[in-house]
Every structure is written in C-alpha cells, then in structure tokens.
Amino acid sequence: MSSVSSVGEPSGGREAQLKHTGLRPGWTTGACATAATTAAYTALLTGDFPDPVTITLPKGQTPAFALAAEALSGGTAMAGIVKDAGDDPDVTHGALVRATVRPLPTGSGVVFRAGPGVGTVTRPGLPLDVGEPAVNPVPRQLMREHVAAVAARHGGTGDVELTLSIDNGEEIARSTWNPRLGILGGLSVLGTTGVVVPYSCSAWIDSIRRGVDVARAAGRTHVAGCTGSTSEKTVVAEYGLPEDALLDMGDFAGAVLKYVRRHPVDRLTVCGGFAKLSKLAAGHLDLHSARSQVDKGFLADLARQGGATPELAEAVAAANTGLAALQLCTAAGVPLGDLVAVAARDQALAVLRGAPVTVDVLCTDRTGTLVGRSPLAGPRGG
C-alpha cells in the first residue's frame, strides 16, 4: 500500500526545484509519525481510523497518508504508515512507522515513549535529555499540535501516552550515526519541515553537527573530521581517538569547519584521501566529485613550490588523476602530499576565522597509508 497520496505535493523553495531534476521528494520519519499519531488518536476518540489521514506540515503542505496498519483494542489505538522517502537514498525508506496512543489523566500532556525500533538517548550533547526517546524537538511539537487539533475536533483532553516504534528499526539503525551518538536501541524520529528533499544532504550535515555536540559534551578536546572509514582508521592509529571524537565528514568539509567555528574544540584533525583533500587545499568546501574537481594546475603550482622541475610540473598538470600526480612527485622526491596537507590546513584555518582551534591535516592513499601531513597550527585572525 502506498504511504503517500498526491495530495499536498511538496512545493516551494528547494522542493520546487526538484520538478526540474526529475527527483521525487518524500516525507520524513517525523511526518509519518505525526500522521500515524493523528490517525491513532482519532480512532481512540471516535472508533474510526481516517484513511487516508491528512496532516499539516510546518510550511503549510497538507500531505495525505494511507494507513498500512491499524488496531483498536483495550483502550489503545495503533496506526502505522510506511515511510516513502521519495528518490532520496534514505535507509528508512519503506520502514513501517507506528504510533500507539493511550489516554492519560487530565493535565499529563503528551508523553513520548520509545517502542521497538526507536532509539533512546544515552549521552548528553543532543537536543534531548538522556533517557528520552530519540524523537527530535520539531517532530514532537508537530505531534503535540496534531493531538491538540484532534482533541478539539472530537472532544478529547489531549492527554496521551504516545509510543512510537519502527519495524526493524534497531537493525536499520546500525547503518546510521545513532550508535556513535549514543542513541541506542533504534532509529531517531527526525525532520524539521516534514519533507525529504532528495540528495539535499541535510541529514548528513545535521549528523555532523550532532557529532560535534556529543564530542563536546563528552569533554573531548580533540576531534577528527574524516572523509570515510579508511581515514577514520588512520586517525585512530595515529592519535588513539575514541569513537565519539570521530566525525563522519564525508564530502562536507565546510559543514565541519563552520560548525566547529561556532562551537570550538581545542584541536581538529582533518583526515582524508589525497585527491579529496587537494580540493580542500584549493579552496573547495564541498568535496563531492559532482561539485568539485581535482585541479591539476593547482597541484602543479604546489609541486613547483616543493622543488619540481618544469618538466615534472608539466607532467603533474597533465596527469589523469590526483593520485597519478602524487605518484609522479613521490618518485621525484617532491613532497606533494605534505604540500597539499599544509594548504588544506591553511584553508581550514581561514574558514575557522580565528576561532580558538588548532588544526592539522592527514592525507592518505586508498589503503589508508599516510602520504602527507601538516604540522599543527592556528588559530589565525579573520
């Protein structure tokens, strides 16, 4: 059964731009949980489940969701919605999000509980207290508003216990940041607008920010932004950093640097593949291959600074890949890896704009072998 009707198609802003990309937007876990909550509480008060159930999102969209599961018995009501993330590569796409509602005494408000597949916060640093279900503040507020609206329509008090669960959520969560952030037992219920914009990367960037928050709350003074698992292993081998000090930066170097600028730590190590960090060295903050390319002319200039002959510099500029340029310089005794690391460090310090953070950079090859590193430096004025 499809979880989303054509009613309330996302529109406006970046969502409207998707019409020109051919990518289909979807709905966040928070939107699905709100729809399930609305259907379940309506059934608790009236005996009937609205199907499809329509909700109003923070930006005014009114999507309608078909129910995939429903049950009413023993003074509780449960409704389930299958999440449709559109064309976004979301690990929760297709997950069944359930809301179970039971009444509470007047004045209790809405009390959130984590059911199977929804995580619980176990570390400080997140926008939720330790021990709370991993249901973020915006979805909580959206669900409270819809509970109040249902209560007003059907004569309820709006005082309910709301248990959210996600089928197979604990297993799915193993492929997310949740275990590293100290969210155990399942997934988080997320979403600020209710709309999933395909390839918007907002969830990844939000995870980077929460990773910094958790590291700071744990008292970590040295964190590392890593482009992938290989660079994470390199950092651990070099510095022995614990898991909660490792930031899965991916291609989003700018997101790490800008957030650390506002929320400083004593020391930041940036570690990644030589080619990706050569992009940072050249001034790119988004290292994705679709949005920035290795500038071999820039590498040739660095090689000249490192003592390359005109012939070698010309060969570097004509190299097929960044790795090929590195190999040419290594064979000639020119420390291109170190030069890239220093240039990347200087770019990072420029973005930090004098924040009280020292920075070093490690460049690796595909096997994780160090091929370049910078000295620790900073901060600088800006």
TORMAR-528362 format. One record per residue (C-alpha): x, y, z; residue in three letters. Coordinates in steps of 0.2 Angstrom, whole numbers, plus 5000, padded with zeros to 4 digits. Each point is the difference from the previous one (the first is absolute). Example, Ala and Ser with C-alpha at 12.3 -4.5 7.8 and 13.67 -1.06 7.14 Angstrom:
node u: 5062&v: 4978&w: 5039&resn: ALA .
node u: 5006&v: 5017&w: 4997&resn: SER .
END
This chain:
node u: 5000&v: 5000&w: 5000&resn: MET .
node u: 5007&v: 5017&w: 4995&resn: SER .
node u: 5003&v: 5011&w: 5015&resn: SER .
node u: 4998&v: 5017&w: 4991&resn: VAL .
node u: 4986&v: 5006&w: 4989&resn: SER .
node u: 5002&v: 5014&w: 4988&resn: SER .
node u: 4992&v: 5012&w: 5012&resn: VAL .
node u: 5011&v: 5013&w: 5007&resn: GLY .
node u: 5015&v: 4998&w: 4988&resn: GLU .
node u: 5015&v: 5009&w: 5007&resn: PRO .
node u: 5002&v: 5017&w: 4992&resn: SER .
node u: 5009&v: 5016&w: 5002&resn: GLY .
node u: 5019&v: 5003&w: 5003&resn: GLY .
node u: 5012&v: 4986&w: 4996&resn: ARG .
node u: 4986&v: 4988&w: 4999&resn: GLU .
node u: 4993&v: 5009&w: 4985&resn: ALA .
node u: 5017&v: 4999&w: 4992&resn: GLN .
node u: 4998&v: 4981&w: 4999&resn: LEU .
node u: 4987&v: 5001&w: 4986&resn: LYS .
node u: 5015&v: 5005&w: 4989&resn: HIS .
node u: 5011&v: 4985&w: 5006&resn: THR .
node u: 4988&v: 4986&w: 4998&resn: GLY .
node u: 5003&v: 4995&w: 5019&resn: LEU .
node u: 4984&v: 4996&w: 5010&resn: ARG .
node u: 5000&v: 5007&w: 5018&resn: PRO .
node u: 4993&v: 4990&w: 5014&resn: GLY .
node u: 4996&v: 5002&w: 5019&resn: TRP .
node u: 5010&v: 4999&w: 5016&resn: THR .
node u: 4998&v: 4988&w: 5013&resn: THR .
node u: 4993&v: 5014&w: 5011&resn: GLY .
node u: 4986&v: 5003&w: 4987&resn: ALA .
node u: 4996&v: 4982&w: 4999&resn: CYS .
node u: 4999&v: 4999&w: 5019&resn: ALA .
node u: 4989&v: 5015&w: 5001&resn: THR .
node u: 4988&v: 4992&w: 4988&resn: ALA .
node u: 5000&v: 4984&w: 5009&resn: ALA .
node u: 4997&v: 5009&w: 5016&resn: THR .
node u: 4986&v: 5010&w: 4993&resn: THR .
node u: 4991&v: 4985&w: 4993&resn: ALA .
node u: 5003&v: 4990&w: 5016&resn: ALA .
node u: 4993&v: 5014&w: 5012&resn: TYR .
node u: 4985&v: 5003&w: 4988&resn: THR .
node u: 4996&v: 4981&w: 5001&resn: ALA .
node u: 5002&v: 5000&w: 5019&resn: LEU .
node u: 4987&v: 5014&w: 5002&resn: LEU .
node u: 4988&v: 4996&w: 4986&resn: THR .
node u: 5002&v: 4981&w: 4997&resn: GLY .
node u: 5005&v: 5003&w: 4982&resn: ASP .
node u: 5017&v: 5002&w: 4991&resn: PHE .
node u: 5001&v: 5014&w: 4987&resn: PRO .
node u: 5008&v: 4992&w: 4984&resn: ASP .
node u: 5008&v: 5009&w: 4992&resn: PRO .
node u: 5005&v: 5011&w: 5014&resn: VAL .
node u: 5004&v: 5018&w: 4997&resn: THR .
node u: 5013&v: 5011&w: 5010&resn: ILE .
node u: 5006&v: 5018&w: 4998&resn: THR .
node u: 5019&v: 5002&w: 5000&resn: LEU .
node u: 5010&v: 5015&w: 5006&resn: PRO .
node u: 5000&v: 5008&w: 4983&resn: LYS .
node u: 4982&v: 4998&w: 4997&resn: GLY .
node u: 5000&v: 4984&w: 4989&resn: GLN .
node u: 4986&v: 4988&w: 5003&resn: THR .
node u: 5005&v: 4983&w: 4995&resn: PRO .
node u: 4988&v: 4985&w: 5002&resn: ALA .
node u: 5007&v: 4983&w: 5005&resn: PHE .
node u: 4992&v: 4983&w: 4998&resn: ALA .
node u: 5000&v: 4989&w: 5015&resn: LEU .
node u: 5010&v: 4984&w: 4999&resn: ALA .
node u: 4995&v: 4993&w: 5017&resn: ALA .
node u: 4987&v: 5004&w: 5013&resn: GLU .
node u: 4993&v: 4992&w: 5016&resn: ALA .
node u: 4988&v: 5006&w: 5013&resn: LEU .
node u: 4998&v: 4990&w: 5016&resn: SER .
node u: 5002&v: 5001&w: 5019&resn: GLY .
node u: 4999&v: 5019&w: 5001&resn: GLY .
node u: 5014&v: 5002&w: 4988&resn: THR .
node u: 5001&v: 5004&w: 4981&resn: ALA .
node u: 5015&v: 4997&w: 4988&resn: MET .
node u: 5002&v: 5006&w: 4983&resn: ALA .
node u: 5015&v: 4997&w: 4988&resn: GLY .
node u: 5006&v: 5009&w: 4985&resn: ILE .
node u: 5013&v: 4994&w: 4988&resn: VAL .
node u: 5014&v: 5013&w: 4997&resn: LYS .
node u: 5002&v: 5006&w: 4982&resn: ASP .
node u: 5016&v: 5010&w: 4999&resn: ALA .
node u: 4998&v: 5003&w: 4982&resn: GLY .
node u: 5016&v: 4999&w: 4989&resn: ASP .
node u: 5011&v: 5004&w: 5015&resn: ASP .
node u: 5012&v: 4986&w: 5005&resn: PRO .
node u: 4993&v: 4999&w: 5017&resn: ASP .
node u: 5003&v: 4984&w: 5010&resn: VAL .
node u: 4982&v: 5002&w: 5008&resn: THR .
node u: 4991&v: 5000&w: 4983&resn: HIS .
node u: 4987&v: 4986&w: 5001&resn: GLY .
node u: 5000&v: 4999&w: 5019&resn: ALA .
node u: 4984&v: 4998&w: 5009&resn: LEU .
node u: 4998&v: 5014&w: 5013&resn: VAL .
node u: 4987&v: 4996&w: 5014&resn: ARG .
node u: 4992&v: 5011&w: 5013&resn: ALA .
node u: 4990&v: 4992&w: 5014&resn: THR .
node u: 4990&v: 5012&w: 5011&resn: VAL .
node u: 4992&v: 4998&w: 5017&resn: ARG .
node u: 4991&v: 5012&w: 5011&resn: PRO .
node u: 5008&v: 5008&w: 5015&resn: LEU .
node u: 4993&v: 5010&w: 5014&resn: PRO .
node u: 4995&v: 5018&w: 4997&resn: THR .
node u: 5015&v: 5012&w: 5001&resn: GLY .
node u: 5013&v: 4987&w: 4994&resn: SER .
node u: 5002&v: 5007&w: 4983&resn: GLY .
node u: 5008&v: 4989&w: 4987&resn: VAL .
node u: 5013&v: 4988&w: 5007&resn: VAL .
node u: 5012&v: 4992&w: 4987&resn: PHE .
node u: 5006&v: 4982&w: 5002&resn: ARG .
node u: 5012&v: 4990&w: 4989&resn: ALA .
node u: 4993&v: 4984&w: 4994&resn: GLY .
node u: 5009&v: 4987&w: 4990&resn: PRO .
node u: 5012&v: 5007&w: 4987&resn: GLY .
node u: 5000&v: 5018&w: 5007&resn: VAL .
node u: 5016&v: 5005&w: 5009&resn: GLY .
node u: 5003&v: 5007&w: 5017&resn: THR .
node u: 5013&v: 5014&w: 5004&resn: VAL .
node u: 5014&v: 4994&w: 5011&resn: THR .
node u: 5013&v: 5014&w: 4999&resn: ARG .
node u: 4998&v: 5018&w: 5002&resn: PRO .
node u: 5003&v: 5013&w: 4986&resn: GLY .
node u: 4984&v: 4997&w: 4990&resn: LEU .
node u: 4985&v: 5011&w: 5001&resn: PRO .
node u: 4991&v: 4987&w: 5011&resn: LEU .
node u: 5004&v: 4995&w: 5018&resn: ASP .
node u: 5008&v: 4983&w: 5003&resn: VAL .
node u: 4987&v: 4987&w: 5002&resn: GLY .
node u: 4988&v: 5008&w: 4988&resn: GLU .
node u: 4994&v: 4991&w: 4984&resn: PRO .
node u: 5009&v: 5006&w: 4985&resn: ALA .
node u: 4986&v: 5011&w: 4993&resn: VAL .
node u: 5007&v: 5017&w: 4996&resn: ASN .
node u: 4992&v: 5016&w: 5006&resn: PRO .
node u: 4992&v: 5005&w: 4983&resn: VAL .
node u: 4991&v: 4984&w: 4997&resn: PRO .
node u: 4994&v: 5000&w: 5019&resn: ARG .
node u: 4993&v: 5017&w: 4998&resn: GLN .
node u: 4991&v: 4995&w: 4984&resn: LEU .
node u: 4993&v: 4984&w: 5008&resn: MET .
node u: 4994&v: 5011&w: 5015&resn: ARG .
node u: 4991&v: 5012&w: 4989&resn: GLU .
node u: 4991&v: 4986&w: 4990&resn: HIS .
node u: 4995&v: 4992&w: 5017&resn: VAL .
node u: 4993&v: 5016&w: 5005&resn: ALA .
node u: 4991&v: 5003&w: 4984&resn: ALA .
node u: 4992&v: 4982&w: 5001&resn: VAL .
node u: 4995&v: 5003&w: 5018&resn: ALA .
node u: 4991&v: 5016&w: 4995&resn: ALA .
node u: 4991&v: 4992&w: 4986&resn: ARG .
node u: 4994&v: 4985&w: 5009&resn: HIS .
node u: 4999&v: 5005&w: 5018&resn: GLY .
node u: 5016&v: 4993&w: 5008&resn: GLY .
node u: 5011&v: 5007&w: 5013&resn: THR .
node u: 5016&v: 4998&w: 4990&resn: GLY .
node u: 5008&v: 4991&w: 5014&resn: ASP .
node u: 5008&v: 4984&w: 4993&resn: VAL .
node u: 5015&v: 4988&w: 5001&resn: GLU .
node u: 5007&v: 4999&w: 4982&resn: LEU .
node u: 5011&v: 4985&w: 4997&resn: THR .
node u: 5009&v: 5001&w: 4983&resn: LEU .
node u: 5008&v: 4985&w: 4992&resn: SER .
node u: 5008&v: 4995&w: 4984&resn: ILE .
node u: 5000&v: 4982&w: 4993&resn: ASP .
node u: 5018&v: 4994&w: 4999&resn: ASN .
node u: 5006&v: 5017&w: 5006&resn: GLY .
node u: 5014&v: 4993&w: 5011&resn: GLU .
node u: 5008&v: 4990&w: 4986&resn: GLU .
node u: 4998&v: 5015&w: 4988&resn: ILE .
node u: 5008&v: 5012&w: 5013&resn: ALA .
node u: 5016&v: 4990&w: 4999&resn: ARG .
node u: 5004&v: 5009&w: 4983&resn: SER .
node u: 4997&v: 5017&w: 5007&resn: THR .
node u: 5009&v: 5012&w: 5012&resn: TRP .
node u: 4989&v: 4995&w: 5014&resn: ASN .
node u: 5011&v: 4988&w: 5009&resn: PRO .
node u: 5015&v: 5012&w: 4999&resn: ARG .
node u: 4989&v: 5014&w: 5007&resn: LEU .
node u: 4994&v: 4990&w: 5015&resn: GLY .
node u: 4982&v: 4997&w: 4993&resn: ILE .
node u: 4998&v: 4981&w: 5004&resn: LEU .
node u: 4986&v: 4988&w: 4996&resn: GLY .
node u: 4994&v: 5007&w: 4983&resn: GLY .
node u: 4998&v: 5015&w: 4989&resn: LEU .
node u: 4996&v: 5018&w: 5003&resn: SER .
node u: 4984&v: 5009&w: 4995&resn: VAL .
node u: 5006&v: 5014&w: 4990&resn: LEU .
node u: 4995&v: 5015&w: 4989&resn: GLY .
node u: 4998&v: 5018&w: 5001&resn: THR .
node u: 4989&v: 5004&w: 4985&resn: THR .
node u: 4992&v: 4983&w: 4998&resn: GLY .
node u: 5007&v: 4999&w: 4982&resn: VAL .
node u: 5014&v: 4989&w: 4994&resn: VAL .
node u: 5009&v: 5010&w: 4986&resn: VAL .
node u: 5010&v: 4987&w: 4990&resn: PRO .
node u: 5019&v: 5001&w: 5001&resn: TYR .
node u: 4998&v: 5016&w: 5011&resn: SER .
node u: 5013&v: 4993&w: 5012&resn: CYS .
node u: 4992&v: 5009&w: 5014&resn: SER .
node u: 4999&v: 4984&w: 5011&resn: ALA .
node u: 5018&v: 4997&w: 4998&resn: TRP .
node u: 5005&v: 5018&w: 5004&resn: ILE .
node u: 4988&v: 4999&w: 5015&resn: ASP .
node u: 5009&v: 4984&w: 5006&resn: SER .
node u: 5017&v: 5009&w: 4999&resn: ILE .
node u: 4993&v: 5014&w: 5011&resn: ARG .
node u: 4993&v: 4987&w: 5012&resn: ARG .
node u: 5017&v: 4991&w: 5000&resn: GLY .
node u: 5009&v: 5016&w: 5005&resn: VAL .
node u: 4987&v: 5003&w: 5014&resn: ASP .
node u: 5002&v: 4983&w: 5007&resn: VAL .
node u: 5019&v: 5001&w: 4999&resn: ALA .
node u: 5000&v: 5016&w: 5010&resn: ARG .
node u: 4988&v: 4994&w: 5012&resn: ALA .
node u: 5011&v: 4985&w: 5003&resn: ALA .
node u: 5014&v: 5012&w: 5004&resn: GLY .
node u: 5010&v: 4995&w: 4984&resn: ARG .
node u: 5013&v: 5014&w: 4996&resn: THR .
node u: 5006&v: 4991&w: 4984&resn: HIS .
node u: 4988&v: 4995&w: 4986&resn: VAL .
node u: 5003&v: 4994&w: 4983&resn: ALA .
node u: 4991&v: 5003&w: 4984&resn: GLY .
node u: 5002&v: 4985&w: 4989&resn: CYS .
node u: 4995&v: 4998&w: 4982&resn: THR .
node u: 4996&v: 4981&w: 5002&resn: GLY .
node u: 5004&v: 4984&w: 5010&resn: SER .
node u: 5017&v: 4998&w: 4993&resn: THR .
node u: 5005&v: 5018&w: 5007&resn: SER .
node u: 4992&v: 4996&w: 5016&resn: GLU .
node u: 5011&v: 4985&w: 5003&resn: LYS .
node u: 5015&v: 5011&w: 4996&resn: THR .
node u: 4995&v: 5013&w: 5013&resn: VAL .
node u: 4997&v: 4987&w: 5013&resn: VAL .
node u: 5017&v: 4992&w: 4996&resn: ALA .
node u: 5009&v: 5017&w: 5001&resn: GLU .
node u: 4991&v: 5008&w: 5015&resn: TYR .
node u: 4990&v: 4986&w: 5009&resn: GLY .
node u: 4984&v: 5011&w: 4999&resn: LEU .
node u: 4984&v: 4992&w: 5007&resn: PRO .
node u: 4985&v: 4997&w: 4989&resn: GLU .
node u: 4991&v: 5015&w: 5006&resn: ASP .
node u: 5014&v: 5011&w: 4995&resn: ALA .
node u: 4999&v: 4994&w: 4982&resn: LEU .
node u: 4989&v: 5011&w: 4988&resn: LEU .
node u: 4994&v: 4991&w: 4984&resn: ASP .
node u: 5003&v: 5015&w: 4989&resn: MET .
node u: 4998&v: 4992&w: 4983&resn: GLY .
node u: 5001&v: 5014&w: 4987&resn: ASP .
node u: 4994&v: 5014&w: 5012&resn: PHE .
node u: 5016&v: 5008&w: 5006&resn: ALA .
node u: 4991&v: 5016&w: 5000&resn: GLY .
node u: 4987&v: 4994&w: 5012&resn: ALA .
node u: 5013&v: 4994&w: 5013&resn: VAL .
node u: 5010&v: 5016&w: 4999&resn: LEU .
node u: 4985&v: 5012&w: 5001&resn: LYS .
node u: 4993&v: 4991&w: 5015&resn: TYR .
node u: 5016&v: 4998&w: 5009&resn: VAL .
node u: 5003&v: 5019&w: 4997&resn: ARG .
node u: 4984&v: 5003&w: 5010&resn: ARG .
node u: 5002&v: 4986&w: 5012&resn: HIS .
node u: 5019&v: 4998&w: 5003&resn: PRO .
node u: 5011&v: 4986&w: 5006&resn: VAL .
node u: 5018&v: 5001&w: 5004&resn: ASP .
node u: 5006&v: 4990&w: 4985&resn: ARG .
node u: 4993&v: 4994&w: 4984&resn: LEU .
node u: 5009&v: 4988&w: 4988&resn: THR .
node u: 4993&v: 4998&w: 4982&resn: VAL .
node u: 5004&v: 4984&w: 4993&resn: CYS .
node u: 4996&v: 4993&w: 4982&resn: GLY .
node u: 5006&v: 4994&w: 4984&resn: GLY .
node u: 5013&v: 5010&w: 4991&resn: PHE .
node u: 4989&v: 5005&w: 4985&resn: ALA .
node u: 4985&v: 5006&w: 5011&resn: LYS .
node u: 5012&v: 5010&w: 5011&resn: LEU .
node u: 5008&v: 5008&w: 4985&resn: SER .
node u: 4983&v: 5007&w: 4996&resn: LYS .
node u: 4999&v: 5007&w: 5018&resn: LEU .
node u: 5018&v: 5007&w: 4997&resn: ALA .
node u: 4994&v: 5009&w: 4985&resn: ALA .
node u: 4986&v: 5008&w: 5009&resn: GLY .
node u: 4985&v: 4988&w: 4997&resn: HIS .
node u: 4989&v: 4997&w: 5016&resn: LEU .
node u: 4989&v: 4987&w: 4991&resn: ASP .
node u: 5011&v: 4985&w: 4995&resn: LEU .
node u: 4988&v: 4990&w: 4990&resn: HIS .
node u: 5005&v: 4996&w: 4982&resn: SER .
node u: 4984&v: 5007&w: 4993&resn: ALA .
node u: 5004&v: 5017&w: 5008&resn: ARG .
node u: 5019&v: 5002&w: 5000&resn: SER .
node u: 5014&v: 4993&w: 4990&resn: GLN .
node u: 5018&v: 4997&w: 5003&resn: VAL .
node u: 5010&v: 5015&w: 4993&resn: ASP .
node u: 5016&v: 4993&w: 4992&resn: LYS .
node u: 5006&v: 5017&w: 4996&resn: GLY .
node u: 4999&v: 5004&w: 5018&resn: PHE .
node u: 5009&v: 4984&w: 5005&resn: LEU .
node u: 5013&v: 5005&w: 4987&resn: ALA .
node u: 5003&v: 5017&w: 5008&resn: ASP .
node u: 5002&v: 4991&w: 5017&resn: LEU .
node u: 5012&v: 4988&w: 4993&resn: ALA .
node u: 5010&v: 5015&w: 4993&resn: ARG .
node u: 5001&v: 5007&w: 5018&resn: GLN .
node u: 5006&v: 4984&w: 5006&resn: GLY .
node u: 5015&v: 5000&w: 4987&resn: GLY .
node u: 4992&v: 4991&w: 4985&resn: ALA .
node u: 5009&v: 5003&w: 4983&resn: THR .
node u: 4990&v: 5008&w: 4986&resn: PRO .
node u: 4999&v: 4983&w: 4992&resn: GLU .
node u: 4993&v: 4992&w: 5016&resn: LEU .
node u: 4987&v: 5015&w: 5003&resn: ALA .
node u: 4994&v: 4998&w: 4982&resn: GLU .
node u: 4998&v: 4981&w: 5002&resn: ALA .
node u: 4990&v: 5003&w: 5016&resn: VAL .
node u: 4989&v: 5013&w: 4991&resn: ALA .
node u: 4997&v: 4987&w: 4987&resn: ALA .
node u: 4997&v: 4985&w: 5012&resn: ALA .
node u: 4984&v: 4990&w: 4998&resn: ASN .
node u: 4996&v: 5000&w: 5019&resn: THR .
node u: 5006&v: 5008&w: 5016&resn: GLY .
node u: 5007&v: 4983&w: 5005&resn: LEU .
node u: 5010&v: 5000&w: 4984&resn: ALA .
node u: 5007&v: 5017&w: 5004&resn: ALA .
node u: 5005&v: 4994&w: 5017&resn: LEU .
node u: 5009&v: 4985&w: 4994&resn: GLN .
node u: 5010&v: 5011&w: 4987&resn: LEU .
node u: 5005&v: 5011&w: 5014&resn: CYS .
node u: 5004&v: 4986&w: 5012&resn: THR .
node u: 5012&v: 4992&w: 4988&resn: ALA .
node u: 5009&v: 5017&w: 4997&resn: ALA .
node u: 5001&v: 5003&w: 5019&resn: GLY .
node u: 4988&v: 5015&w: 5000&resn: VAL .
node u: 4989&v: 5000&w: 5016&resn: PRO .
node u: 4984&v: 5003&w: 4991&resn: LEU .
node u: 4990&v: 4991&w: 5013&resn: GLY .
node u: 5007&v: 5012&w: 5014&resn: ASP .
node u: 4997&v: 5015&w: 4989&resn: LEU .
node u: 4982&v: 4996&w: 4998&resn: VAL .
node u: 4998&v: 4996&w: 5018&resn: ALA .
node u: 5007&v: 5017&w: 5005&resn: VAL .
node u: 4989&v: 5009&w: 4987&resn: ALA .
node u: 4985&v: 4991&w: 5006&resn: ALA .
node u: 5004&v: 5005&w: 5018&resn: ARG .
node u: 5002&v: 5018&w: 4995&resn: ASP .
node u: 4983&v: 5000&w: 4991&resn: GLN .
node u: 4992&v: 4992&w: 5016&resn: ALA .
node u: 5008&v: 5013&w: 5011&resn: LEU .
node u: 4993&v: 5014&w: 4988&resn: ALA .
node u: 4982&v: 4993&w: 5002&resn: VAL .
node u: 5002&v: 4999&w: 5019&resn: LEU .
node u: 5004&v: 5019&w: 5000&resn: ARG .
node u: 5010&v: 5001&w: 5015&resn: GLY .
node u: 4989&v: 4988&w: 5011&resn: ALA .
node u: 5011&v: 4992&w: 5014&resn: PRO .
node u: 5003&v: 4984&w: 4991&resn: VAL .
node u: 5017&v: 4992&w: 4994&resn: THR .
node u: 4999&v: 4990&w: 4984&resn: VAL .
node u: 5011&v: 4987&w: 4992&resn: ASP .
node u: 4996&v: 4990&w: 4984&resn: VAL .
node u: 5004&v: 4982&w: 4995&resn: LEU .
node u: 5000&v: 4994&w: 4982&resn: CYS .
node u: 4998&v: 4981&w: 4996&resn: THR .
node u: 5000&v: 4989&w: 4985&resn: ASP .
node u: 4986&v: 4988&w: 4997&resn: ARG .
node u: 5008&v: 4987&w: 5012&resn: THR .
node u: 5001&v: 5012&w: 5014&resn: GLY .
node u: 5019&v: 5003&w: 4999&resn: THR .
node u: 5005&v: 5017&w: 5004&resn: LEU .
node u: 5006&v: 5010&w: 4985&resn: VAL .
node u: 5000&v: 5017&w: 5008&resn: GLY .
node u: 4998&v: 5010&w: 5016&resn: ARG .
node u: 5001&v: 5018&w: 5006&resn: SER .
node u: 5007&v: 5006&w: 5016&resn: PRO .
node u: 4987&v: 5006&w: 5013&resn: LEU .
node u: 4996&v: 5019&w: 4999&resn: ALA .
node u: 4988&v: 5014&w: 5003&resn: GLY .
node u: 4990&v: 5009&w: 5005&resn: PRO .
node u: 5001&v: 5015&w: 4988&resn: ARG .
node u: 4990&v: 5016&w: 5000&resn: GLY .
node u: 4986&v: 5003&w: 4988&resn: GLY .
END
